[in-house]
Each structure stands twice: as structure tokens, then as C-alpha cells.
Amino acid sequence: MNDGKYKVIYDKEFSAYPKFEFEIDGQYLTEINSELNRKYEIEKLDQSSFRLKSLNKETDSLTEFQKTLMSQGKPYYEITDCKNDTINFTMRVNLHVISHSGKFVRIK
């Protein structure tokens, strides 16, 4: 993904997930307009997938569901399609389990 600001639009079945925006600057992603505005390092796994490594060491802020997901493996994003400023993604817990999916839409 290129540097800039993006908003997350979840697929219909995940529409209850908290909405947020983020900014990418080089190898770093920072949440904006969210409750915690956490900062992450982007760890590229291959050409179409990446993991976010938290630069904040707080795990108390995770929900019980998020803690369960973390214990099942290291979640990662898989880019499934990319057109202009819209990037379709699937968040996977592992090869067989999908956490959620949607789009990253570049806004700036």
C-alpha cells in the first residue's frame, strides 16, 4: 500500500465492527479517528499479505474475542484485489479461519 490516509469499509457481514481510518507512512500504520489511535509496524509477509506488529505493548485493551484470535495464530491481512484507490482485503487468523474482510479506500 502507498503512503496516505485510508478508511476501512467492512463487508456486509462484518458491518458491526468498529469503523476507523488509518494513515500509512513508510513502514508504519497509525490508526486515526479510532478509540485508541494505535501505531503499528507493517511486516510484509509476501507480495499480497502483511501483518501489523503493534508498537504499543498494551494487550489489556484487546477484547476477549481479539485475545482468543491472537491465541489461535498470528493474524494477517491478505490483499485479494486492488483497483485504483480501493484495496480489497481478508483478515485471516490462519490459512483456514477468516476473521473479517472488506476494503481499504484511500481518502488522501
N, CA, C and O atoms as CSV, one atom per row, in Angstrom:
chain,resi,resn,atom,element,x,y,z
A,1,MET,N,N,0.847,-1.182,0.000
A,1,MET,CA,C,0.000,0.000,0.000
A,1,MET,C,C,0.887,1.238,0.000
A,1,MET,O,O,1.977,1.253,0.572
A,2,ASN,N,N,0.389,2.253,-0.649
A,2,ASN,CA,C,1.128,3.508,-0.729
A,2,ASN,C,C,0.868,4.374,0.487
A,2,ASN,O,O,-0.150,4.219,1.161
A,3,ASP,N,N,1.792,5.293,0.769
A,3,ASP,CA,C,1.594,6.252,1.848
A,3,ASP,C,C,0.300,7.024,1.605
A,3,ASP,O,O,-0.080,7.270,0.460
A,4,GLY,N,N,-0.367,7.399,2.685
A,4,GLY,CA,C,-1.598,8.173,2.583
A,4,GLY,C,C,-2.575,7.799,3.668
A,4,GLY,O,O,-2.266,7.014,4.565
A,5,LYS,N,N,-3.782,8.382,3.571
A,5,LYS,CA,C,-4.848,8.108,4.543
A,5,LYS,C,C,-5.884,7.206,3.894
A,5,LYS,O,O,-6.230,7.368,2.724
A,6,TYR,N,N,-6.374,6.246,4.685
A,6,TYR,CA,C,-7.336,5.261,4.202
A,6,TYR,C,C,-8.473,5.127,5.209
A,6,TYR,O,O,-8.292,5.376,6.401
A,7,LYS,N,N,-9.656,4.728,4.712
A,7,LYS,CA,C,-10.733,4.350,5.621
A,7,LYS,C,C,-11.041,2.886,5.382
A,7,LYS,O,O,-10.838,2.366,4.284
A,8,VAL,N,N,-11.532,2.226,6.419
A,8,VAL,CA,C,-11.864,0.810,6.347
A,8,VAL,C,C,-13.364,0.690,6.159
A,8,VAL,O,O,-14.141,1.263,6.923
A,9,ILE,N,N,-13.772,-0.059,5.137
A,9,ILE,CA,C,-15.187,-0.359,4.903
A,9,ILE,C,C,-15.309,-1.877,4.954
A,9,ILE,O,O,-14.792,-2.581,4.086
A,10,TYR,N,N,-15.997,-2.372,5.978
A,10,TYR,CA,C,-16.130,-3.814,6.142
A,10,TYR,C,C,-17.216,-4.367,5.227
A,10,TYR,O,O,-18.169,-3.669,4.880
A,11,ASP,N,N,-17.055,-5.640,4.839
A,11,ASP,CA,C,-18.105,-6.320,4.094
A,11,ASP,C,C,-19.356,-6.404,4.968
A,11,ASP,O,O,-19.283,-6.302,6.193
A,12,LYS,N,N,-20.496,-6.590,4.320
A,12,LYS,CA,C,-21.803,-6.546,4.986
A,12,LYS,C,C,-21.867,-7.390,6.267
A,12,LYS,O,O,-22.385,-6.938,7.289
A,13,GLU,N,N,-21.342,-8.605,6.203
A,13,GLU,CA,C,-21.454,-9.489,7.377
A,13,GLU,C,C,-20.585,-9.050,8.556
A,13,GLU,O,O,-20.732,-9.574,9.660
A,14,PHE,N,N,-19.685,-8.097,8.330
A,14,PHE,CA,C,-18.825,-7.592,9.405
A,14,PHE,C,C,-19.111,-6.114,9.701
A,14,PHE,O,O,-18.283,-5.433,10.306
A,15,SER,N,N,-20.264,-5.626,9.282
A,15,SER,CA,C,-20.571,-4.190,9.384
A,15,SER,C,C,-20.666,-3.693,10.828
A,15,SER,O,O,-20.626,-2.484,11.056
A,16,ALA,N,N,-20.790,-4.585,11.800
A,16,ALA,CA,C,-20.859,-4.164,13.205
A,16,ALA,C,C,-19.471,-3.865,13.783
A,16,ALA,O,O,-19.374,-3.317,14.882
A,17,TYR,N,N,-18.400,-4.213,13.066
A,17,TYR,CA,C,-17.046,-3.938,13.544
A,17,TYR,C,C,-16.843,-2.431,13.655
A,17,TYR,O,O,-17.417,-1.672,12.873
A,18,PRO,N,N,-16.035,-1.988,14.616
A,18,PRO,CA,C,-15.825,-0.537,14.771
A,18,PRO,C,C,-15.127,0.063,13.550
A,18,PRO,O,O,-14.119,-0.460,13.074
A,19,LYS,N,N,-15.672,1.150,13.063
A,19,LYS,CA,C,-15.108,1.810,11.889
A,19,LYS,C,C,-13.890,2.646,12.313
A,19,LYS,O,O,-13.851,3.203,13.411
A,20,PHE,N,N,-12.913,2.718,11.426
A,20,PHE,CA,C,-11.758,3.564,11.715
A,20,PHE,C,C,-11.042,3.919,10.423
A,20,PHE,O,O,-11.311,3.360,9.360
A,21,GLU,N,N,-10.140,4.848,10.548
A,21,GLU,CA,C,-9.288,5.246,9.434
A,21,GLU,C,C,-7.851,5.069,9.887
A,21,GLU,O,O,-7.574,4.967,11.082
A,22,PHE,N,N,-6.939,5.032,8.924
A,22,PHE,CA,C,-5.536,4.899,9.282
A,22,PHE,C,C,-4.686,5.646,8.277
A,22,PHE,O,O,-5.118,5.967,7.169
A,23,GLU,N,N,-3.463,5.911,8.702
A,23,GLU,CA,C,-2.511,6.603,7.853
A,23,GLU,C,C,-1.263,5.733,7.730
A,23,GLU,O,O,-0.774,5.183,8.717
A,24,ILE,N,N,-0.756,5.618,6.500
A,24,ILE,CA,C,0.473,4.868,6.265
A,24,ILE,C,C,1.577,5.853,5.948
A,24,ILE,O,O,1.426,6.741,5.110
A,25,ASP,N,N,2.696,5.672,6.643
A,25,ASP,CA,C,3.885,6.478,6.404
A,25,ASP,C,C,5.068,5.516,6.373
A,25,ASP,O,O,5.589,5.121,7.416
A,26,GLY,N,N,5.479,5.147,5.176
A,26,GLY,CA,C,6.578,4.188,5.039
A,26,GLY,C,C,6.174,2.835,5.556
A,26,GLY,O,O,5.212,2.242,5.069
A,27,GLN,N,N,6.906,2.331,6.548
A,27,GLN,CA,C,6.639,1.017,7.122
A,27,GLN,C,C,5.706,1.085,8.331
A,27,GLN,O,O,5.549,0.090,9.039
A,28,TYR,N,N,5.084,2.240,8.579
A,28,TYR,CA,C,4.262,2.402,9.774
A,28,TYR,C,C,2.827,2.729,9.426
A,28,TYR,O,O,2.548,3.454,8.471
A,29,LEU,N,N,1.913,2.177,10.224
A,29,LEU,CA,C,0.481,2.430,10.094
A,29,LEU,C,C,-0.006,2.970,11.426
A,29,LEU,O,O,0.264,2.383,12.473
A,30,THR,N,N,-0.725,4.089,11.391
A,30,THR,CA,C,-1.278,4.681,12.602
A,30,THR,C,C,-2.780,4.809,12.450
A,30,THR,O,O,-3.264,5.387,11.477
A,31,GLU,N,N,-3.528,4.267,13.421
A,31,GLU,CA,C,-4.980,4.426,13.407
A,31,GLU,C,C,-5.305,5.886,13.672
A,31,GLU,O,O,-4.662,6.532,14.500
A,32,ILE,N,N,-6.296,6.400,12.975
A,32,ILE,CA,C,-6.813,7.743,13.257
A,32,ILE,C,C,-8.325,7.638,13.358
A,32,ILE,O,O,-8.926,6.740,12.768
A,33,ASN,N,N,-8.933,8.531,14.087
A,33,ASN,CA,C,-10.381,8.527,14.298
A,33,ASN,C,C,-10.872,7.220,14.912
A,33,ASN,O,O,-11.995,6.796,14.640
A,34,SER,N,N,-10.042,6.575,15.738
A,34,SER,CA,C,-10.483,5.380,16.465
A,34,SER,C,C,-10.339,5.679,17.952
A,34,SER,O,O,-9.856,6.744,18.335
A,35,GLU,N,N,-10.757,4.744,18.775
A,35,GLU,CA,C,-10.697,4.980,20.218
A,35,GLU,C,C,-9.269,5.114,20.734
A,35,GLU,O,O,-8.998,5.948,21.598
A,36,LEU,N,N,-8.347,4.292,20.207
A,36,LEU,CA,C,-7.007,4.231,20.796
A,36,LEU,C,C,-5.901,4.820,19.926
A,36,LEU,O,O,-4.815,5.107,20.431
A,37,ASN,N,N,-6.151,5.007,18.637
A,37,ASN,CA,C,-5.134,5.538,17.717
A,37,ASN,C,C,-3.795,4.826,17.878
A,37,ASN,O,O,-2.758,5.463,18.064
A,38,ARG,N,N,-3.832,3.500,17.803
A,38,ARG,CA,C,-2.623,2.693,17.963
A,38,ARG,C,C,-1.704,2.830,16.752
A,38,ARG,O,O,-2.140,3.198,15.661
A,39,LYS,N,N,-0.424,2.525,16.966
A,39,LYS,CA,C,0.577,2.599,15.911
A,39,LYS,C,C,1.183,1.211,15.708
A,39,LYS,O,O,1.435,0.483,16.669
A,40,TYR,N,N,1.415,0.853,14.427
A,40,TYR,CA,C,1.923,-0.461,14.072
A,40,TYR,C,C,3.074,-0.348,13.079
A,40,TYR,O,O,3.187,0.628,12.337
A,41,GLU,N,N,3.913,-1.360,13.083
A,41,GLU,CA,C,4.904,-1.521,12.029
A,41,GLU,C,C,4.320,-2.536,11.049
A,41,GLU,O,O,3.782,-3.563,11.462
A,42,ILE,N,N,4.427,-2.248,9.748
A,42,ILE,CA,C,3.908,-3.152,8.729
A,42,ILE,C,C,4.982,-4.187,8.420
A,42,ILE,O,O,6.081,-3.850,7.978
A,43,GLU,N,N,4.650,-5.438,8.657
A,43,GLU,CA,C,5.575,-6.543,8.408
A,43,GLU,C,C,5.087,-7.289,7.162
A,43,GLU,O,O,4.097,-8.018,7.213
A,44,LYS,N,N,5.785,-7.100,6.058
A,44,LYS,CA,C,5.386,-7.715,4.795
A,44,LYS,C,C,5.702,-9.209,4.842
A,44,LYS,O,O,6.823,-9.600,5.167
A,45,LEU,N,N,4.704,-10.047,4.514
A,45,LEU,CA,C,4.894,-11.492,4.536
A,45,LEU,C,C,5.236,-12.026,3.147
A,45,LEU,O,O,6.122,-12.866,2.998
A,46,ASP,N,N,4.538,-11.539,2.151
A,46,ASP,CA,C,4.851,-11.838,0.758
A,46,ASP,C,C,4.237,-10.732,-0.090
A,46,ASP,O,O,3.888,-9.674,0.433
A,47,GLN,N,N,4.102,-10.962,-1.379
A,47,GLN,CA,C,3.658,-9.896,-2.264
A,47,GLN,C,C,2.225,-9.440,-1.988
A,47,GLN,O,O,1.883,-8.290,-2.265
A,48,SER,N,N,1.382,-10.327,-1.447
A,48,SER,CA,C,-0.018,-9.953,-1.250
A,48,SER,C,C,-0.501,-10.092,0.186
A,48,SER,O,O,-1.709,-10.109,0.424
A,49,SER,N,N,0.408,-10.191,1.147
A,49,SER,CA,C,-0.044,-10.277,2.532
A,49,SER,C,C,0.936,-9.589,3.476
A,49,SER,O,O,2.132,-9.485,3.206
A,50,PHE,N,N,0.378,-9.121,4.600
A,50,PHE,CA,C,1.186,-8.438,5.599
A,50,PHE,C,C,0.559,-8.599,6.969
A,50,PHE,O,O,-0.618,-8.934,7.096
A,51,ARG,N,N,1.358,-8.356,7.986
A,51,ARG,CA,C,0.930,-8.430,9.375
A,51,ARG,C,C,1.238,-7.082,10.006
A,51,ARG,O,O,2.189,-6.407,9.612
A,52,LEU,N,N,0.433,-6.693,10.983
A,52,LEU,CA,C,0.690,-5.459,11.722
A,52,LEU,C,C,1.289,-5.820,13.074
A,52,LEU,O,O,0.687,-6.557,13.855
A,53,LYS,N,N,2.471,-5.298,13.340
A,53,LYS,CA,C,3.155,-5.538,14.604
A,53,LYS,C,C,2.954,-4.302,15.470
A,53,LYS,O,O,3.424,-3.216,15.131
A,54,SER,N,N,2.260,-4.468,16.579
A,54,SER,CA,C,1.932,-3.335,17.440
A,54,SER,C,C,3.180,-2.711,18.044
A,54,SER,O,O,4.069,-3.409,18.532
A,55,LEU,N,N,3.232,-1.399,18.003
A,55,LEU,CA,C,4.320,-0.680,18.666
A,55,LEU,C,C,3.905,-0.298,20.085
A,55,LEU,O,O,4.716,0.191,20.871
A,56,ASN,N,N,2.617,-0.530,20.402
A,56,ASN,CA,C,2.110,-0.320,21.760
A,56,ASN,C,C,2.067,-1.690,22.411
A,56,ASN,O,O,1.538,-2.634,21.824
A,57,LYS,N,N,2.604,-1.814,23.590
A,57,LYS,CA,C,2.674,-3.116,24.245
A,57,LYS,C,C,1.467,-3.402,25.133
A,57,LYS,O,O,1.556,-4.202,26.064
A,58,GLU,N,N,0.345,-2.754,24.848
A,58,GLU,CA,C,-0.838,-2.956,25.692
A,58,GLU,C,C,-1.682,-4.088,25.129
A,58,GLU,O,O,-2.129,-4.019,23.984
A,59,THR,N,N,-1.904,-5.124,25.921
A,59,THR,CA,C,-2.822,-6.170,25.487
A,59,THR,C,C,-4.120,-6.092,26.278
A,59,THR,O,O,-5.098,-6.749,25.922
A,60,ASP,N,N,-4.145,-5.307,27.334
A,60,ASP,CA,C,-5.356,-5.185,28.138
A,60,ASP,C,C,-6.493,-4.557,27.345
A,60,ASP,O,O,-7.660,-4.777,27.667
A,61,SER,N,N,-6.176,-3.779,26.313
A,61,SER,CA,C,-7.213,-3.097,25.554
A,61,SER,C,C,-7.895,-4.024,24.549
A,61,SER,O,O,-8.898,-3.644,23.945
A,62,LEU,N,N,-7.362,-5.240,24.362
A,62,LEU,CA,C,-7.984,-6.178,23.436
A,62,LEU,C,C,-9.260,-6.749,24.043
A,62,LEU,O,O,-9.341,-6.974,25.250
A,63,THR,N,N,-10.257,-6.980,23.189
A,63,THR,CA,C,-11.471,-7.642,23.657
A,63,THR,C,C,-11.162,-9.116,23.870
A,63,THR,O,O,-10.131,-9.604,23.407
A,64,GLU,N,N,-12.033,-9.824,24.559
A,64,GLU,CA,C,-11.813,-11.256,24.777
A,64,GLU,C,C,-11.755,-11.994,23.448
A,64,GLU,O,O,-10.978,-12.936,23.293
A,65,PHE,N,N,-12.583,-11.569,22.476
A,65,PHE,CA,C,-12.589,-12.183,21.159
A,65,PHE,C,C,-11.244,-11.974,20.470
A,65,PHE,O,O,-10.702,-12.903,19.872
A,66,GLN,N,N,-10.706,-10.765,20.550
A,66,GLN,CA,C,-9.411,-10.476,19.933
A,66,GLN,C,C,-8.296,-11.289,20.594
A,66,GLN,O,O,-7.400,-11.781,19.908
A,67,LYS,N,N,-8.347,-11.433,21.925
A,67,LYS,CA,C,-7.346,-12.234,22.629
A,67,LYS,C,C,-7.425,-13.691,22.186
A,67,LYS,O,O,-6.398,-14.349,22.022
A,68,THR,N,N,-8.650,-14.197,21.992
A,68,THR,CA,C,-8.830,-15.572,21.516
A,68,THR,C,C,-8.241,-15.732,20.134
A,68,THR,O,O,-7.552,-16.715,19.858
A,69,LEU,N,N,-8.510,-14.760,19.247
A,69,LEU,CA,C,-7.955,-14.818,17.899
A,69,LEU,C,C,-6.434,-14.836,17.941
A,69,LEU,O,O,-5.800,-15.604,17.217
A,70,MET,N,N,-5.851,-14.000,18.777
A,70,MET,CA,C,-4.395,-13.924,18.880
A,70,MET,C,C,-3.818,-15.253,19.338
A,70,MET,O,O,-2.722,-15.627,18.919
A,71,SER,N,N,-4.535,-15.970,20.192
A,71,SER,CA,C,-4.022,-17.236,20.708
A,71,SER,C,C,-4.104,-18.344,19.658
A,71,SER,O,O,-3.452,-19.377,19.810
A,72,GLN,N,N,-4.890,-18.152,18.599
A,72,GLN,CA,C,-5.058,-19.171,17.563
A,72,GLN,C,C,-3.999,-19.072,16.477
A,72,GLN,O,O,-3.918,-19.956,15.624
A,73,GLY,N,N,-3.201,-18.043,16.483
A,73,GLY,CA,C,-2.204,-17.838,15.452
A,73,GLY,C,C,-1.925,-16.352,15.344
A,73,GLY,O,O,-2.476,-15.554,16.102
A,74,LYS,N,N,-1.076,-15.981,14.409
A,74,LYS,CA,C,-0.786,-14.559,14.227
A,74,LYS,C,C,-1.617,-14.050,13.065
A,74,LYS,O,O,-1.349,-14.407,11.918
A,75,PRO,N,N,-2.629,-13.216,13.334
A,75,PRO,CA,C,-3.497,-12.718,12.269
A,75,PRO,C,C,-2.701,-11.928,11.228
A,75,PRO,O,O,-1.701,-11.282,11.544
A,76,TYR,N,N,-3.165,-11.995,9.995
A,76,TYR,CA,C,-2.518,-11.247,8.925
A,76,TYR,C,C,-3.553,-10.834,7.886
A,76,TYR,O,O,-4.618,-11.440,7.772
A,77,TYR,N,N,-3.223,-9.800,7.137
A,77,TYR,CA,C,-4.090,-9.305,6.067
A,77,TYR,C,C,-3.633,-9.895,4.746
A,77,TYR,O,O,-2.438,-9.968,4.459
A,78,GLU,N,N,-4.600,-10.313,3.951
A,78,GLU,CA,C,-4.324,-10.806,2.612
A,78,GLU,C,C,-5.028,-9.885,1.621
A,78,GLU,O,O,-6.244,-9.708,1.693
A,79,ILE,N,N,-4.276,-9.306,0.707
A,79,ILE,CA,C,-4.846,-8.430,-0.311
A,79,ILE,C,C,-5.421,-9.324,-1.413
A,79,ILE,O,O,-4.702,-10.120,-2.016
A,80,THR,N,N,-6.724,-9.182,-1.667
A,80,THR,CA,C,-7.372,-10.049,-2.650
A,80,THR,C,C,-7.596,-9.349,-3.987
A,80,THR,O,O,-7.752,-10.014,-5.012
A,81,ASP,N,N,-7.616,-8.012,-3.990
A,81,ASP,CA,C,-7.791,-7.270,-5.230
A,81,ASP,C,C,-7.398,-5.822,-4.983
A,81,ASP,O,O,-7.510,-5.322,-3.864
A,82,CYS,N,N,-6.940,-5.157,-6.024
A,82,CYS,CA,C,-6.515,-3.767,-5.889
A,82,CYS,C,C,-6.848,-3.026,-7.180
A,82,CYS,O,O,-6.327,-3.351,-8.247
A,83,LYS,N,N,-7.729,-2.019,-7.070
A,83,LYS,CA,C,-8.083,-1.199,-8.225
A,83,LYS,C,C,-8.042,0.262,-7.811
A,83,LYS,O,O,-8.762,0.687,-6.908
A,84,ASN,N,N,-7.195,1.019,-8.481
A,84,ASN,CA,C,-7.034,2.441,-8.192
A,84,ASN,C,C,-6.780,2.668,-6.707
A,84,ASN,O,O,-5.751,2.237,-6.185
A,85,ASP,N,N,-7.704,3.339,-6.018
A,85,ASP,CA,C,-7.523,3.659,-4.597
A,85,ASP,C,C,-8.332,2.742,-3.675
A,85,ASP,O,O,-8.564,3.088,-2.517
A,86,THR,N,N,-8.761,1.585,-4.171
A,86,THR,CA,C,-9.540,0.643,-3.370
A,86,THR,C,C,-8.811,-0.699,-3.315
A,86,THR,O,O,-8.475,-1.285,-4.344
A,87,ILE,N,N,-8.576,-1.166,-2.095
A,87,ILE,CA,C,-7.849,-2.420,-1.877
A,87,ILE,C,C,-8.768,-3.364,-1.106
A,87,ILE,O,O,-9.145,-3.071,0.029
A,88,ASN,N,N,-9.128,-4.484,-1.710
A,88,ASN,CA,C,-9.943,-5.487,-1.021
A,88,ASN,C,C,-9.031,-6.345,-0.159
A,88,ASN,O,O,-7.933,-6.713,-0.576
A,89,PHE,N,N,-9.495,-6.664,1.055
A,89,PHE,CA,C,-8.673,-7.460,1.964
A,89,PHE,C,C,-9.484,-8.520,2.685
A,89,PHE,O,O,-10.705,-8.425,2.812
A,90,THR,N,N,-8.780,-9.515,3.146
A,90,THR,CA,C,-9.321,-10.528,4.048
A,90,THR,C,C,-8.363,-10.602,5.225
A,90,THR,O,O,-7.154,-10.746,5.041
A,91,MET,N,N,-8.897,-10.505,6.421
A,91,MET,CA,C,-8.084,-10.656,7.633
A,91,MET,C,C,-8.190,-12.110,8.049
A,91,MET,O,O,-9.273,-12.595,8.374
A,92,ARG,N,N,-7.065,-12.800,8.038
A,92,ARG,CA,C,-7.043,-14.224,8.369
A,92,ARG,C,C,-6.348,-14.451,9.710
A,92,ARG,O,O,-5.359,-13.796,10.041
A,93,VAL,N,N,-6.894,-15.393,10.466
A,93,VAL,CA,C,-6.248,-15.822,11.700
A,93,VAL,C,C,-5.206,-16.868,11.339
A,93,VAL,O,O,-4.113,-16.900,11.904
A,94,ASN,N,N,-5.563,-17.720,10.390
A,94,ASN,CA,C,-4.638,-18.686,9.819
A,94,ASN,C,C,-5.168,-19.043,8.433
A,94,ASN,O,O,-6.107,-18.410,7.952
A,95,LEU,N,N,-4.601,-20.013,7.808
A,95,LEU,CA,C,-4.977,-20.349,6.439
A,95,LEU,C,C,-6.450,-20.715,6.300
A,95,LEU,O,O,-7.033,-20.518,5.234
A,96,HIS,N,N,-7.060,-21.242,7.357
A,96,HIS,CA,C,-8.425,-21.756,7.277
A,96,HIS,C,C,-9.479,-20.867,7.936
A,96,HIS,O,O,-10.673,-21.049,7.697
A,97,VAL,N,N,-9.061,-19.924,8.749
A,97,VAL,CA,C,-10.020,-19.122,9.508
A,97,VAL,C,C,-9.931,-17.649,9.109
A,97,VAL,O,O,-8.867,-17.032,9.175
A,98,ILE,N,N,-11.085,-17.098,8.691
A,98,ILE,CA,C,-11.159,-15.680,8.335
A,98,ILE,C,C,-11.785,-14.923,9.497
A,98,ILE,O,O,-12.838,-15.312,10.002
A,99,SER,N,N,-11.141,-13.847,9.919
A,99,SER,CA,C,-11.661,-13.000,10.990
A,99,SER,C,C,-12.673,-12.001,10.436
A,99,SER,O,O,-13.779,-11.874,10.962
A,100,HIS,N,N,-12.291,-11.293,9.368
A,100,HIS,CA,C,-13.189,-10.340,8.718
A,100,HIS,C,C,-12.622,-9.938,7.363
A,100,HIS,O,O,-11.500,-10.302,7.008
A,101,SER,N,N,-13.411,-9.188,6.621
A,101,SER,CA,C,-12.985,-8.759,5.281
A,101,SER,C,C,-13.639,-7.438,4.927
A,101,SER,O,O,-14.607,-7.018,5.562
A,102,GLY,N,N,-13.100,-6.789,3.906
A,102,GLY,CA,C,-13.650,-5.511,3.487
A,102,GLY,C,C,-12.728,-4.829,2.500
A,102,GLY,O,O,-12.048,-5.471,1.700
A,103,LYS,N,N,-12.723,-3.492,2.581
A,103,LYS,CA,C,-11.925,-2.674,1.673
A,103,LYS,C,C,-11.174,-1.596,2.440
A,103,LYS,O,O,-11.667,-1.063,3.434
A,104,PHE,N,N,-9.977,-1.285,1.963
A,104,PHE,CA,C,-9.255,-0.094,2.388
A,104,PHE,C,C,-9.425,0.890,1.237
A,104,PHE,O,O,-9.046,0.592,0.104
A,105,VAL,N,N,-9.995,2.064,1.522
A,105,VAL,CA,C,-10.218,3.051,0.480
A,105,VAL,C,C,-9.362,4.278,0.783
A,105,VAL,O,O,-9.481,4.881,1.849
A,106,ARG,N,N,-8.510,4.636,-0.153
A,106,ARG,CA,C,-7.617,5.788,0.031
A,106,ARG,C,C,-8.434,7.069,-0.038
A,106,ARG,O,O,-9.194,7.283,-0.983
A,107,ILE,N,N,-8.268,7.928,0.982
A,107,ILE,CA,C,-9.012,9.193,1.031
A,107,ILE,C,C,-8.109,10.402,0.843
A,107,ILE,O,O,-8.607,11.503,0.610
A,108,LYS,N,N,-6.787,10.228,0.937
A,108,LYS,CA,C,-5.834,11.325,0.722
A,108,LYS,C,C,-4.527,10.790,0.224
A,108,LYS,O,O,-3.596,11.560,-0.016
